[in-house]
Amino acid sequence: MSRAINVDVQFAQVQSLCVKHGVDTSVIEALQSGGTRVVFKNADDTAKMKKAFGSKLMTGAVKRVPNRLMHG
């Protein structure tokens, strides 16, 4: 199971919901195509947050910001 999910929720809302549910993240990044990509530290947290985000989970391809632009 992947620890990464994409959600149709803004960055700040993702952070808030993760704090509310007491889960740790490895990475939270805004998606170029809209929404947010979240990588959790373990599979249990990923499963918990998939339920928490519910209908806001995104399926299919998304466009990420190129890594070189994020760290440049």
Buried (B, 14 or more C-beta within 10 A) or exposed (E): EEBEBBBBBEBEEBBEBBEEEEBEBEEBBBBEEEBBBBBBEEEEBBBBBBEBBEEBBBEEEBEBEEEEEEEE
